[in-house]
Amino acid sequence: MSKKKLSLKEQERIISFCKENNIPLAKALKDRNLSYDNLLYTTYDVSSSDFNEFEDISTVQTYDDGIPAVSFFAGAGGLDIGFSYAGFNTLASVELIELFCNTLRRNDPNKIVIGPPNFSGDISNHEEISNALRNVVGIERGFHGVFHGGPPCQPFSIAANQRFNKSGENFKRKGFNDSEKGNLLFDYLWYIEEFLPDGFLIENVEGLIELDEGGRIKSALDHIKELGYSISEPTVINAAYYGVPQNRKRCIIMGARGEIAPVIPPANPLVTACGSVFEKPLGDVQNHITREHSAESIERYMKLPFGARDKLGRIDRLDPTKPSKTVIAGGTKGGGRSHLHPYHPRTLSVRECARLQTFPDNYVFTGSVARQFTQVGNAVPPLLAYKLALALKESLYLNGRNRI
């Protein structure tokens, strides 16, 4: 579509025309050789000098050390990408949801994906998954490599439960009482005990430790320590202080066999604003399909200042001088949604959300648009994964204890 300039007066005339004649705004724009990217807010007062440049994952130094790794709860592959750029060779990715497995295979046809349709991908099925790791992947106890994974976080997440009415039962975080997902962390620790990798990484939401009623996590980690591991203190970090243009708080735990615990990398004192993400041209990228909003919705959105919320749609206009609000997944059965673009009164596309998550532009997400949002929102930002992977590699292999 043309990127010709559109005045606010002309935009208002088009919106009024659509409302009066009950014509979809998407059709009216197309008839005029316009798109939603031609639309404007009534307030726009920012320049590129108002925000720092975001750290593009495609420009980081990559390594080719070939350190073996196995990914658990792989999702769309955020941890896999970061570890790959840091010099790890993820031999296999374990994932339960077939659509996510399709995305993993689409982007790396040579990777072993332990998930549907050939495997269940169910981490709680210890026999099936451990047999696959031994007989298909070829790893054994005393694995000279690392495990990394982020067990599903919904039972511990504040954001996930705030989607429900506060008076409802679902509003309360279930934590370990969630029979489906609350105990998957302990399943993951079972594989660490079973295969004794050189090291491991656990990623989860900040509420993980807060909900450790009865000290179940502490007790499980103490047991791992008895197997000869040194473990970093569970630490809540914000991805915005690690080059990711998004506020995203996560709890990180890293472990290594031996007497020295891995050191979680220090935060940058400056947060990364999201503005430069939207200055980068989109070009011919995939997964960039924008929602066809109604004229009434656009009329509401265009009046919002930076950082304000549309109360009816419960979505926020991003402020380009600050990190993006957390990219959210929507429900795991669909319903993906996003924030409002800072410069155009519309919601973000999957590709724009993926950029806020620091996925490379050549990484393609499969499935419906709603499920693409789910994959992006559930992922660990690859840039954050990269920096954590470098720190784990430094602790494990570059301090004299082991050799790559």
C-alpha positions, 0 to 999 in steps of 0.5 A: 500500500502507498505510504502517501501522507494523509491529513487528519482532516481527510482521515476524519472525513473517511471515518465519518463517511464509513460510520454514516454509510456503514462501510468497513474502514478497511474497504474505504482505505483500500479503495483510496490506495491507503492502509492503516499505516497511513492513519495518524494520531491527533498527538504526535510529538517525538523525534528519534533523538528522544530514545536510545537505539535498541540492540538488534539481535541480528547485529550481535557477535555470534559464536560457533563453539558447538556446545551441546544443549537440550531445550525443554518447553521450547515454545516458539524457540526464543531460548533456542535462538539465544543459545545458538547465537551464544555458541550452543548447539541445541540438539533437541527441543522438547515441546508439547503443542504441535503448532509450536513444533511446526514453527520450530521445524519451519525455522530449523528443519534439521533440529530434532523436535520431541513433540507431536506428531511423533512424540507427545512432548509431555515433560511429565511423561518421564519414560517417553521423553527420557527414552527419546533423549537417550535413543533419538538424541543420544545423550546419557547421564553425565551429559557434557552440555546444558539444559535450558527451559522455561516451564509454563508460567501461567499458574504463577503469573499476575498478568495471566490471572488479571484477565479474569474478574477479580471476584472469580476463582481464576483471578487467584494465582494457583501456583503449584495447585494448578494440576496441569502446569503447576508441577512442571518445574519439578518435572524439569528438575527430574531430567536434570537429576536423571542426566546430570548436565554440566549446567542448566537454566530455568526461566519463569515469571517473577511470581515463581518464588513469591508463591513458593509456599512451604519452600517446595522450590527451595527444597527441590533446588537443595536436592539438586545441590546435593547432586554436586551443583552450585546454583545462583540465587533466584533473581528477578530481572527486567529484560529492558535492562538487557537491551530488550525494548520491553518491560518484561520481568522474569525470574532466572535460576542458573546452575553448574556442576562444581563449587562455583555458581553461574553469575547472572549478568549485570543489568545495564543502568539504562533501559531500552526504549521501544521507539527505534523498533518502529523506526526500522522499515518493515520491508518484505517481512512475514507475519506482518498482518495488521488487524482491520479495525472499525472506524469507531475504534480508530476514532477512539484510538487516534485521540490517545496520548502516548502511554494512554489506555483505550478503556473499551478495548483495554489496550495501550498506546505505546510510548516510544521514549520508554520500553514497551509494555510486556508483549502478551500471549493471550490465551493458549487456545487463541485470542492473541492481542497486542498493544497500540502502535506508537505512531499509527492508531492500530494494534501491532502486528505479530512481526512488530511484537516479535521485534519487541521480543528481539526475534530476528526478522527471518524467523517465521511463526506458523498457524493462525494470527491469534496463535502466532501472537501466543507463540511470540508472547510466550517466548523468552526474548532471544536477546535476553537468552543470548546474554544469559547463555553467554554468562552460563558459558563463561561459568561452565567452560571459560574459567578452567573447570571444563573445556569446550 
